[in-house]
Amino acid sequence: MKKIITFIFFLMTIVSFGEDKNITLIKNLKLLVNEKTFVNNKATAKSYEVTYSLPDTLKKVMTEPKSHKGEIFIYKDNTKTVYLPIFDQVIKEDNIDEENFLVETIKYFQENYKKSENFRKIYNLEKSFTVKKDNLVFDILKMGEFDGYRLPIHLKVFDGKILLAELKISDVIVNSLIKESEFEIK
């Protein structure tokens, strides 16, 4: 689960960049993620809707597999809230250190984008490229354009040389009218 959260936050970091429009204009994102994770040579597929409000509020609603449909994960103000519909139960807990680190990673990449002309050039011009952060390697396989922003739509995530996940992103909406109430469990 920690690795998946890492993917989501890092994905949001990368999705937050675009030179066609100024990155500071991105206030929030909505998207659909089809994720395939790999553990011990076994693939597991899942789909979820993501609502993300910069700098650090994220909601993930599981849509597949059916056994997890409707599960909600909200990361906000260093707190993780989980809704499990099968038990009609809400669990609140502190984000683990790794999750808190990921918000800092987002901020780090935003600053790196602002400071590194080389990174901006690669991101804005290349059809595919690789980004490394500590042991994680993000292989961006395909970019798409949404509302003037270039965003990754197909990527693979590696821990060193071990494939952890493959993500396909669709239905991206940039700067929609997201209300604070969307990050609450009702």
C-alpha positions in Angstrom: 0.0 0.0 0.0 2.9 2.4 0.8 4.2 2.0 -2.8 0.8 2.7 -4.3 0.5 5.9 -2.2 4.0 6.8 -3.4 2.8 6.3 -7.0 -0.2 8.5 -6.5 1.7 11.4 -4.9 4.6 11.2 -7.4 2.1 11.0 -10.2 0.4 14.1 -8.9 3.8 15.7 -8.7 4.5 15.0 -12.4 0.9 15.8 -13.4 1.3 19.2 -11.8 3.8 20.3 -14.4 3.1 22.0 -17.7 4.7 24.8 -19.7 2.0 25.4 -22.2 0.2 27.1 -19.2 2.0 28.3 -16.1 2.2 25.6 -13.5 1.1 28.0 -10.8 -2.3 28.1 -12.5 -2.9 24.4 -11.6 -5.0 24.4 -8.5 -6.5 20.9 -8.7 -6.9 17.8 -10.8 -9.4 15.0 -11.4 -8.5 11.9 -13.2 -9.1 8.2 -13.6 -6.2 5.8 -12.9 -6.0 2.2 -14.2 -3.2 0.6 -12.2 -1.5 -2.7 -12.5 0.8 -3.6 -9.6 3.3 -6.4 -9.6 4.3 -8.4 -6.5 6.2 -11.6 -6.6 5.5 -11.9 -10.4 1.8 -11.6 -9.8 -0.2 -8.8 -11.4 -3.1 -7.1 -9.7 -5.3 -4.6 -11.5 -7.4 -1.8 -9.9 -9.0 1.4 -11.0 -9.7 4.5 -9.0 -10.8 8.1 -9.4 -8.5 10.7 -8.0 -9.3 14.2 -6.9 -6.3 16.3 -6.0 -6.1 19.8 -4.6 -2.7 21.3 -4.4 -0.6 21.3 -2.4 -1.5 18.2 -0.4 -5.1 17.1 -0.3 -5.9 13.9 -2.2 -9.0 11.7 -2.5 -9.0 8.2 -4.1 -12.2 6.4 -4.7 -11.9 2.7 -5.7 -13.9 1.7 -8.8 -12.4 -1.8 -9.4 -12.0 -4.6 -8.4 -15.6 -5.0 -7.3 -14.5 -6.3 -3.9 -13.0 -2.8 -3.2 -15.5 -0.7 -5.1 -16.5 2.4 -3.0 -13.5 2.4 -0.7 -12.4 5.9 -0.1 -9.0 7.2 0.9 -8.5 10.8 1.8 -5.1 12.4 2.6 -5.3 15.8 4.2 -3.5 17.8 6.8 -1.2 14.9 7.7 -4.2 12.6 8.3 -5.4 9.6 6.4 -9.1 8.8 6.5 -10.3 5.5 5.1 -13.9 4.6 4.4 -14.7 0.8 4.1 -18.2 0.4 2.7 -18.3 -3.3 3.4 -18.2 -2.5 7.1 -19.7 1.0 6.9 -16.6 2.0 8.9 -14.4 5.2 8.9 -10.9 4.9 10.1 -8.7 8.0 10.8 -5.0 7.8 11.4 -1.9 9.8 11.1 -0.1 9.6 7.7 2.9 7.3 7.9 6.2 9.0 7.5 6.5 7.8 3.9 3.2 9.5 3.0 4.3 12.8 4.7 7.6 12.5 2.8 5.7 12.3 -0.5 4.0 15.7 0.0 7.5 17.1 0.5 8.5 15.2 -2.7 5.8 17.0 -4.6 7.0 20.3 -3.4 10.6 19.3 -4.2 9.7 18.5 -7.8 7.7 21.7 -8.2 10.8 23.6 -7.1 13.0 21.5 -9.3 10.8 22.2 -12.3 11.0 26.0 -11.5 14.8 25.9 -11.1 15.9 23.3 -13.7 15.8 24.4 -17.3 17.0 21.0 -18.4 14.1 19.2 -16.6 11.5 21.7 -18.0 13.0 21.1 -21.5 12.8 17.3 -21.2 9.3 17.4 -19.7 7.9 19.9 -22.2 9.5 18.4 -25.4 10.0 14.7 -25.0 7.4 12.1 -25.9 8.8 9.8 -23.3 11.4 10.1 -20.6 12.6 8.8 -17.2 12.6 10.5 -13.8 14.5 9.2 -10.8 13.7 9.9 -7.2 15.8 8.0 -4.7 15.3 4.3 -5.6 12.1 4.9 -7.5 12.3 5.2 -11.3 9.3 6.6 -13.2 9.4 5.7 -16.9 7.0 8.1 -18.6 5.9 6.2 -21.7 3.3 8.6 -23.2 2.3 12.2 -22.6 -1.1 13.8 -23.4 -2.4 17.3 -23.4 -5.3 18.5 -21.3 -6.5 22.0 -21.2 -3.1 23.2 -22.5 -1.1 21.2 -19.9 1.2 18.3 -21.0 0.6 15.5 -18.6 1.8 11.8 -18.4 -0.9 9.3 -19.4 1.1 6.1 -19.4 4.0 5.3 -17.0 5.8 2.5 -15.3 7.2 2.6 -11.8 10.3 0.7 -10.8 12.1 0.2 -7.5 15.6 0.0 -8.9 15.1 -2.5 -11.7 12.0 -4.2 -10.3 8.7 -3.3 -11.9 6.3 -2.2 -9.2 3.4 -0.8 -11.2 2.0 0.4 -14.6 -0.4 3.3 -14.6 -2.7 4.5 -17.4 -4.3 7.9 -16.7 -7.4 9.1 -18.5 -10.4 11.5 -18.1 -8.1 14.3 -16.8 -9.7 17.5 -15.8 -7.5 20.5 -14.7 -8.8 23.3 -12.5 -12.4 22.2 -12.1 -14.6 23.6 -9.5 -13.7 21.3 -6.6 -15.4 22.1 -3.3 -13.8 21.4 0.1 -16.7 19.1 0.8 -15.5 16.7 -1.8 -12.7 15.8 0.6 -15.1 14.7 3.3 -16.7 11.3 3.9 -20.4 11.6 4.2 
